[in-house]
Amino acid sequence: MITGLFDSVVFLFTFLPVVLFLYYLMPGGLKNGLLLLASLLFYAWGEPAGVFLMAGMILFNYAWGIHMAGILKNRRRARSGLIICVIVNLGILGFFLYGRTVIGAWNTVFPVQIPFQGYALPMGMSFYTLQMLSYVIDVYRGEGKVQKNPADLALYVSMFPKMPGGPVVRYSEMEKQLKARQMSLGKIGEGAMFFIRGLFKKVIFADNMGLLHAEVMGMEAGQVSVLCAWLGCGAFALMIYYNLSGYTDMAIGLGKMTGFEFPGNFDYPFLAGSTTEFWYKWHMSLGAWFREYVYHPLGGGDVEESKQIRNILLIWLLTGLFHGLSAGYVIWGLYCGLLMVAEKLFLWRMLDRLPGVLGHIYSIIMVMIGWVFFFHSEPSQAFAYLGRMFGAGAYALADDRGMYLLVTNLALLIVMAAGLHPFVHKAYESVMDRGGRGKALVNGMIYGVMFILCVAYIVT
């Protein structure tokens, strides 16, 4: 799970106010420099050693981008240069992402032991590696100009609002904003509301669901009822959604407060009528990156059916490996890919005939089954947990502990379930639109209370 820095007292009451105060005082030409310095300090705060790795990768991609821009007329040389650059970036990411797993497997199988245990994956490395690849690929394609200013490229890669959890923003979408962007009091206020809304999702919703999930996971296998198993899986689904969407809202809010516009990442995925639709609405910037730079270059949906199936399965295998080299992630990725293939070939016709609510239920159940492989890296444990969800090996259909957990969390679960539907936000906006002159005051009071609640939870 994401290592968060936005939900800390130091960030909220020291780092962010100081950075924003200095940022608004700075003349336009120095704003990028201040944001870059703040971003490097932010990253060093979370990953002191990792900042040197990130800086080294930025310098490599900056130099390689200039090199490639100089040989673009020779497409063969440019293509070879792009391949080398991609291999270097993915090789470094793979070392940190898979090093421990590979070395551990080697030491288990072979008599010659490797004492080196590898390094933990630095915060945000997967995301900033994808953005570096976006830069060099966009330059190669001619969709973005080569960046002559290394500080601007470094800011694009390391910008602290999107560092912990995305969104993954393409270089071509950010190129113009790095040079000029609009700021206003209205935009700053809108950004503050986005940030507080995201903080509330993370601190009040996601963290409490994390506690419920952890309590179920801490039970003895023989003490887990069907009700507890579903509660644990549902809590994980809500936790990961509100965690990721909360970080996205905070990133969008911080972006707006500094004049940047970042894309949305979630479009109410739990209202989807199929798993294909669900994943199109989930972490959309990551899905768009894989479609733009992997799926479409392989032919996408414009090739024969067998190759379309190959492309879908490959994308989902890579998506699983993007999260780590474990059997659970690989099975999760292939499971999602196979579901999408099945829906493409025949299931979508059946789903299209069903009432909409049944399509939503199908989508949620299928996605939740997949999440089990996400929080159980060992396939045997995942399959055993799935068995308990459907009654095989469960302690009972429902028990006192399961009912206790359900009742004590019921109000929060209802509120969080309501938040999965856009009607809550639309109803709030509709009421606010009728507020006239008092709208700003009421808005400020509501978001002020939300912020105070978040701070209370963070402190305690």
C-alpha positions as CSV (number, residue, x, y, z in Angstrom):
1,M,0.0,0.0,0.0
2,I,1.1,3.6,-0.6
3,T,3.3,5.2,1.9
4,G,1.5,8.4,2.7
5,L,3.1,11.7,3.5
6,F,0.2,14.1,2.8
7,D,-1.7,12.9,5.9
8,S,0.9,14.0,8.5
9,V,0.9,17.0,10.8
10,V,4.4,18.2,9.5
11,F,3.1,18.2,5.9
12,L,-0.2,19.9,6.7
13,F,1.1,22.6,9.1
14,T,4.7,23.2,8.1
15,F,5.7,22.0,4.6
16,L,2.6,22.8,2.6
17,P,1.9,26.3,4.1
18,V,5.6,27.4,3.7
19,V,5.8,26.1,0.1
20,L,2.6,27.7,-0.9
21,F,3.4,31.0,0.8
22,L,6.8,31.2,-1.0
23,Y,5.3,30.0,-4.3
24,Y,2.8,32.8,-4.4
25,L,5.5,35.4,-3.6
26,M,7.9,34.1,-6.3
27,P,7.9,35.8,-9.7
28,G,6.7,33.6,-12.5
29,G,10.2,32.6,-13.7
30,L,11.2,31.2,-10.3
31,K,8.1,29.3,-9.5
32,N,9.3,26.1,-11.2
33,G,12.6,26.2,-9.4
34,L,10.8,26.5,-6.0
35,L,8.5,23.7,-6.8
36,L,11.4,21.5,-7.9
37,L,13.3,22.2,-4.7
38,A,10.2,21.5,-2.6
39,S,9.6,18.3,-4.5
40,L,13.1,17.1,-3.9
41,L,12.8,17.9,-0.2
42,F,9.5,16.1,-0.1
43,Y,11.0,13.0,-1.7
44,A,14.1,13.1,0.5
45,W,11.8,13.3,3.5
46,G,10.2,10.0,2.6
47,E,13.2,8.4,0.8
48,P,16.5,10.1,1.8
49,A,18.7,7.8,-0.4
50,G,16.1,7.4,-3.2
51,V,16.4,11.0,-4.2
52,F,19.9,10.4,-5.6
53,L,18.6,7.4,-7.6
54,M,15.7,9.5,-9.0
55,A,18.1,12.4,-9.8
56,G,20.4,10.0,-11.7
57,M,17.5,8.6,-13.7
58,I,16.3,12.1,-14.6
59,L,19.7,13.1,-15.8
60,F,20.1,9.9,-17.9
61,N,16.7,10.5,-19.6
62,Y,17.4,14.2,-20.1
63,A,20.7,13.4,-21.9
64,W,19.1,10.5,-23.8
65,G,16.2,12.6,-24.9
66,I,18.5,15.2,-26.4
67,H,20.6,12.4,-28.0
68,M,17.4,10.9,-29.6
69,A,16.1,14.3,-30.7
70,G,19.4,14.7,-32.7
71,I,19.0,11.4,-34.6
72,L,15.2,11.4,-35.2
73,K,15.7,11.7,-38.9
74,N,17.4,8.4,-38.9
75,R,14.5,6.3,-37.7
76,R,16.5,3.1,-37.3
77,R,19.0,4.7,-35.0
78,A,16.3,6.5,-33.2
79,R,14.4,3.3,-32.7
80,S,17.5,1.6,-31.4
81,G,18.1,4.5,-29.0
82,L,14.5,4.3,-27.7
83,I,14.8,0.5,-27.1
84,I,18.1,1.0,-25.1
85,C,16.5,3.8,-23.0
86,V,13.4,1.7,-22.3
87,I,15.6,-1.3,-21.3
88,V,17.7,0.8,-18.9
89,N,14.7,2.4,-17.2
90,L,12.8,-0.9,-16.9
91,G,16.0,-2.7,-15.8
92,I,16.5,-0.2,-12.9
93,L,12.9,-0.5,-11.9
94,G,13.0,-4.3,-12.2
95,F,16.0,-4.4,-9.9
96,F,14.2,-2.7,-7.1
97,L,10.8,-4.2,-7.8
98,Y,11.9,-7.9,-8.3
99,G,15.4,-8.0,-6.8
100,R,14.4,-9.4,-3.4
101,T,12.0,-12.0,-4.9
102,V,14.5,-13.2,-7.5
103,I,17.4,-13.5,-5.0
104,G,15.2,-15.2,-2.4
105,A,14.1,-17.7,-5.0
106,W,17.7,-18.3,-6.0
107,N,18.8,-18.9,-2.4
108,T,15.9,-21.4,-2.0
109,V,16.6,-23.4,-5.1
110,F,20.4,-23.4,-5.5
111,P,23.1,-24.4,-3.0
112,V,25.3,-21.3,-3.8
113,Q,23.8,-18.5,-1.7
114,I,23.7,-14.9,-2.6
115,P,24.1,-12.9,0.6
116,F,22.7,-9.7,-0.9
117,Q,19.0,-9.3,-0.1
118,G,18.1,-6.5,-2.5
119,Y,16.6,-3.1,-1.8
120,A,13.1,-2.0,-1.0
121,L,11.2,-0.2,-3.8
122,P,11.6,3.6,-3.3
123,M,8.4,5.6,-2.9
124,G,6.7,6.4,-6.2
125,M,9.5,4.8,-8.3
126,S,7.0,2.8,-10.5
127,F,5.1,6.0,-11.3
128,Y,8.0,8.3,-12.0
129,T,9.6,5.6,-14.2
130,L,6.5,5.4,-16.3
131,Q,6.6,9.2,-16.7
132,M,10.2,9.2,-17.8
133,L,9.3,6.6,-20.4
134,S,6.4,8.8,-21.5
135,Y,8.9,11.6,-22.0
136,V,11.3,9.7,-24.2
137,I,8.6,7.9,-26.2
138,D,6.7,11.2,-26.8
139,V,10.0,12.8,-28.0
140,Y,10.6,9.8,-30.3
141,R,7.1,10.0,-31.7
142,G,7.3,13.7,-32.2
143,E,4.3,14.3,-29.8
144,G,6.4,16.3,-27.4
145,K,9.4,18.6,-27.8
146,V,12.7,17.6,-26.3
147,Q,13.2,19.3,-23.0
148,K,16.3,21.6,-23.1
149,N,15.8,22.7,-19.5
150,P,16.8,19.8,-17.1
151,A,15.0,21.5,-14.2
152,D,11.7,21.5,-16.1
153,L,12.0,17.8,-16.9
154,A,13.0,17.1,-13.2
155,L,9.9,19.0,-12.1
156,Y,7.6,17.0,-14.5
157,V,9.0,13.7,-13.0
158,S,9.3,14.6,-9.3
159,M,6.5,17.0,-8.7
160,F,5.5,16.3,-5.1
161,P,1.6,16.5,-5.5
162,K,1.6,13.3,-7.7
163,M,4.6,11.5,-6.2
164,P,3.0,9.1,-3.7
165,G,0.2,7.7,-5.8
166,G,-0.1,9.3,-9.2
167,P,-1.9,10.2,-11.4
168,V,0.5,9.2,-14.2
169,V,0.5,12.2,-16.4
170,R,1.9,12.0,-20.0
171,Y,4.7,14.4,-20.8
172,S,2.8,15.8,-23.8
173,E,0.0,16.8,-21.4
174,M,2.4,18.6,-19.1
175,E,4.8,20.2,-21.5
176,K,2.8,23.5,-22.0
177,Q,1.9,23.7,-18.3
178,L,5.6,23.6,-17.3
179,K,6.1,26.8,-19.3
180,A,2.9,28.7,-18.5
181,R,-0.2,28.1,-16.4
182,Q,-3.1,30.2,-15.1
183,M,-3.6,30.9,-11.4
184,S,-6.6,32.5,-9.6
185,L,-8.2,32.7,-6.2
186,G,-11.1,30.6,-7.4
187,K,-8.7,27.9,-8.6
188,I,-6.8,28.0,-5.3
189,G,-10.1,27.6,-3.4
190,E,-11.2,24.8,-5.7
191,G,-7.8,23.1,-5.1
192,A,-8.2,23.4,-1.4
193,M,-11.6,21.7,-1.5
194,F,-10.2,18.8,-3.7
195,F,-7.3,18.4,-1.2
196,I,-9.6,18.3,1.9
197,R,-12.0,15.9,0.2
198,G,-9.1,13.6,-0.7
199,L,-7.6,13.8,2.8
200,F,-11.0,12.9,4.3
201,K,-11.3,9.9,2.0
202,K,-7.8,8.7,3.1
203,V,-7.9,9.4,6.8
204,I,-11.6,8.8,7.7
205,F,-12.6,6.2,5.2
206,A,-9.6,4.3,3.9
207,D,-7.7,4.1,7.3
208,N,-10.8,2.8,9.1
209,M,-11.5,0.2,6.4
210,G,-7.8,-0.8,6.8
211,L,-8.4,-1.5,10.5
212,L,-11.5,-3.7,9.7
213,H,-9.5,-5.6,7.0
214,A,-6.6,-6.1,9.3
215,E,-8.9,-7.5,12.1
216,V,-10.3,-10.1,9.7
217,M,-6.9,-11.0,8.4
218,G,-5.7,-11.5,12.0
219,M,-8.3,-14.2,12.7
220,E,-7.3,-17.8,12.8
221,A,-8.3,-19.5,9.6
222,G,-10.7,-21.9,11.4
223,Q,-12.5,-19.0,13.1
224,V,-13.5,-17.1,9.9
225,S,-17.1,-17.2,8.9
226,V,-18.6,-16.5,5.5
227,L,-19.7,-13.1,6.8
228,C,-16.2,-12.3,8.1
229,A,-14.6,-13.4,4.9
230,W,-16.8,-11.1,2.8
231,L,-16.4,-8.2,5.3
232,G,-12.6,-8.6,5.1
233,C,-12.6,-8.6,1.3
234,G,-15.2,-5.7,1.1
235,A,-13.1,-3.7,3.5
236,F,-10.0,-4.2,1.4
237,A,-11.9,-3.1,-1.8
238,L,-13.2,0.1,-0.1
239,M,-9.8,0.8,1.5
240,I,-7.9,0.6,-1.7
241,Y,-10.4,2.6,-3.6
242,Y,-10.7,5.4,-1.1
243,N,-7.0,5.4,-0.5
244,L,-6.1,5.7,-4.2
245,S,-8.9,8.1,-5.1
246,G,-8.1,10.1,-2.0
247,Y,-4.5,10.6,-3.0
248,T,-5.7,11.5,-6.5
249,D,-8.0,14.2,-5.2
250,M,-5.2,15.5,-3.0
251,A,-2.8,15.6,-6.0
252,I,-5.4,17.3,-8.2
253,G,-6.0,19.8,-5.4
254,L,-2.4,20.6,-4.8
255,G,-1.9,20.9,-8.6
256,K,-4.7,23.4,-8.8
257,M,-3.2,25.4,-6.0
258,T,0.0,25.7,-8.0
259,G,-1.7,26.3,-11.3
260,F,-1.4,22.8,-12.8
261,E,-4.3,20.6,-14.1
262,F,-4.0,16.9,-13.5
263,P,-6.4,14.3,-15.0
264,G,-8.9,12.5,-12.9
265,N,-8.1,8.9,-12.0
266,F,-11.5,7.3,-11.0
267,D,-14.9,7.6,-12.6
268,Y,-17.2,5.8,-10.2
269,P,-15.9,2.3,-11.1
270,F,-18.3,0.5,-8.8
271,L,-21.2,1.5,-11.0
272,A,-19.7,-0.4,-13.9
273,G,-21.8,-3.2,-15.6
274,S,-18.8,-5.4,-16.4
275,T,-15.2,-5.9,-15.3
276,T,-14.1,-4.4,-18.6
277,E,-15.9,-1.2,-17.8
278,F,-14.8,-1.3,-14.1
279,W,-11.1,-1.3,-15.0
280,Y,-11.6,1.5,-17.6
281,K,-12.9,3.6,-14.8
282,W,-10.3,2.5,-12.2
283,H,-6.9,4.3,-12.0
284,M,-7.6,5.7,-15.5
285,S,-4.2,7.4,-15.9
286,L,-2.3,4.1,-15.4
287,G,-4.7,2.2,-17.7
288,A,-4.3,5.0,-20.3
289,W,-0.5,4.7,-20.1
290,F,-0.5,1.0,-20.8
291,R,-3.0,1.4,-23.6
292,E,-1.1,4.3,-25.2
293,Y,2.4,2.9,-24.9
294,V,1.9,-0.9,-25.0
295,Y,-1.6,-1.9,-26.2
296,H,-1.9,0.4,-29.2
297,P,1.7,-0.2,-30.5
298,L,0.9,-3.9,-30.6
299,G,-2.1,-3.2,-32.8
300,G,-4.7,-2.8,-30.0
301,G,-8.2,-3.8,-31.2
302,D,-7.4,-3.2,-34.9
303,V,-5.8,-6.6,-35.4
304,E,-7.3,-10.1,-35.8
305,E,-9.1,-11.6,-32.8
306,S,-6.4,-13.9,-31.7
307,K,-3.9,-11.0,-31.5
308,Q,-6.4,-8.9,-29.7
309,I,-6.7,-11.6,-27.0
310,R,-2.9,-11.8,-26.9
311,N,-2.7,-8.1,-26.4
312,I,-5.3,-8.0,-23.6
313,L,-3.6,-10.8,-21.7
314,L,-0.2,-9.3,-22.1
315,I,-1.4,-5.9,-20.8
316,W,-2.9,-7.5,-17.8
317,L,0.2,-9.7,-17.1
318,L,2.3,-6.5,-17.2
319,T,-0.2,-4.8,-15.0
320,G,0.2,-7.6,-12.4
321,L,4.0,-7.5,-12.7
322,F,3.9,-3.7,-12.3
323,H,2.7,-4.3,-8.7
324,G,5.4,-6.9,-7.9
325,L,6.9,-10.3,-8.8
326,S,4.6,-12.5,-6.7
327,A,2.3,-15.4,-7.8
328,G,-0.6,-13.4,-6.3
329,Y,-0.1,-10.4,-8.5
330,V,0.5,-12.5,-11.6
331,I,-2.7,-14.6,-11.0
332,W,-4.6,-11.4,-10.3
333,G,-3.4,-9.9,-13.6
334,L,-4.2,-13.0,-15.7
335,Y,-7.5,-13.4,-13.9
336,C,-8.6,-9.8,-14.9
337,G,-7.3,-10.4,-18.4
338,L,-9.2,-13.6,-18.9
339,L,-12.4,-12.0,-17.6
340,M,-12.0,-9.2,-20.1
341,V,-11.3,-11.7,-22.9
342,A,-14.4,-13.7,-21.9
343,E,-16.5,-10.5,-21.9
344,K,-15.2,-9.5,-25.3
345,L,-15.9,-12.9,-26.8
346,F,-19.3,-13.8,-25.4
347,L,-20.1,-12.5,-21.9
348,W,-20.9,-9.0,-22.9
349,R,-23.9,-10.3,-24.9
350,M,-25.3,-11.9,-21.8
351,L,-24.6,-8.9,-19.6
352,D,-26.2,-6.6,-22.1
353,R,-29.5,-8.6,-21.7
354,L,-29.4,-8.4,-17.9
355,P,-31.0,-5.6,-15.8
356,G,-28.4,-3.0,-15.0
357,V,-28.3,-3.8,-11.2
358,L,-27.4,-7.4,-12.0
359,G,-24.5,-6.2,-14.1
360,H,-23.2,-4.1,-11.3
361,I,-23.5,-7.0,-8.8
362,Y,-21.6,-9.3,-11.2
363,S,-18.9,-6.7,-11.8
364,I,-18.4,-6.1,-8.0
365,I,-18.3,-9.8,-7.1
366,M,-15.8,-10.6,-9.9
367,V,-13.5,-7.7,-8.9
368,M,-13.6,-8.7,-5.3
369,I,-12.6,-12.2,-6.1
370,G,-9.6,-10.8,-7.9
371,W,-8.7,-8.6,-4.9
372,V,-8.2,-11.8,-2.8
373,F,-5.0,-12.5,-4.8
374,F,-3.9,-9.0,-4.2
375,F,-3.9,-9.2,-0.4
376,H,-2.9,-12.9,-0.3
377,S,0.4,-13.2,-2.2
378,E,0.5,-17.0,-1.7
379,P,-2.0,-18.7,-4.1
380,S,-2.8,-21.5,-1.5
381,Q,-3.9,-18.9,1.0
382,A,-5.9,-16.9,-1.6
383,F,-7.8,-20.0,-2.7
384,A,-8.5,-21.0,0.9
385,Y,-9.8,-17.5,1.6
386,L,-12.0,-17.7,-1.5
387,G,-13.3,-21.0,-0.3
388,R,-14.4,-19.5,3.0
389,M,-16.1,-16.6,1.1
390,F,-18.3,-19.2,-0.6
391,G,-18.7,-21.5,2.4
392,A,-15.9,-24.1,1.9
393,G,-13.9,-24.4,5.1
394,A,-15.8,-21.5,6.8
395,Y,-16.4,-21.5,10.5
396,A,-20.1,-20.7,9.9
397,L,-22.3,-18.7,7.6
398,A,-22.4,-15.9,10.2
399,D,-21.2,-15.7,13.8
400,D,-21.2,-13.3,16.7
401,R,-17.8,-11.8,15.8
402,G,-18.9,-11.2,12.2
403,M,-22.2,-9.6,13.3
404,Y,-20.3,-7.4,15.8
405,L,-17.9,-6.2,13.1
406,L,-20.8,-5.6,10.7
407,V,-22.9,-3.7,13.2
408,T,-20.1,-1.5,14.6
409,N,-19.0,-0.6,11.1
410,L,-22.4,-0.4,9.5
411,A,-22.9,3.3,9.5
412,L,-19.5,3.9,8.0
413,L,-20.0,1.2,5.4
414,I,-23.3,2.8,4.4
415,V,-21.8,6.3,4.1
416,M,-18.8,4.9,2.1
417,A,-21.1,2.9,-0.2
418,A,-23.1,6.0,-0.9
419,G,-19.9,7.8,-1.8
420,L,-19.4,5.3,-4.6
421,H,-22.3,6.9,-6.5
422,P,-22.1,10.4,-8.1
423,F,-25.5,11.4,-6.7
424,V,-23.9,12.4,-3.4
425,H,-21.6,15.0,-5.0
426,K,-24.3,16.1,-7.4
427,A,-26.8,16.6,-4.6
428,Y,-24.3,18.6,-2.6
429,E,-23.5,20.8,-5.6
430,S,-27.2,21.3,-6.3
431,V,-27.8,22.4,-2.7
432,M,-24.8,24.7,-2.8
433,D,-25.9,26.3,-6.1
434,R,-29.1,27.4,-4.3
435,G,-27.1,28.9,-1.5
436,G,-26.7,32.3,-3.1
437,R,-24.3,34.6,-1.3
438,G,-24.0,32.2,1.6
439,K,-22.6,29.4,-0.6
440,A,-18.9,30.3,0.1
441,L,-19.5,30.6,3.8
442,V,-21.4,27.2,4.1
443,N,-18.8,25.5,1.9
444,G,-16.0,26.9,4.0
445,M,-17.6,25.7,7.2
446,I,-18.3,22.2,5.9
447,Y,-14.8,21.7,4.5
448,G,-13.4,23.3,7.7
449,V,-15.2,20.7,9.8
450,M,-13.9,17.9,7.5
451,F,-10.4,19.2,7.8
452,I,-10.6,19.4,11.6
453,L,-11.9,15.8,11.8
454,C,-9.0,14.6,9.6
455,V,-6.5,16.4,11.8
456,A,-8.1,14.9,15.0
457,Y,-7.7,11.4,13.5
458,I,-4.1,12.1,12.4
459,V,-3.1,13.4,15.8
460,T,-4.7,10.5,17.7
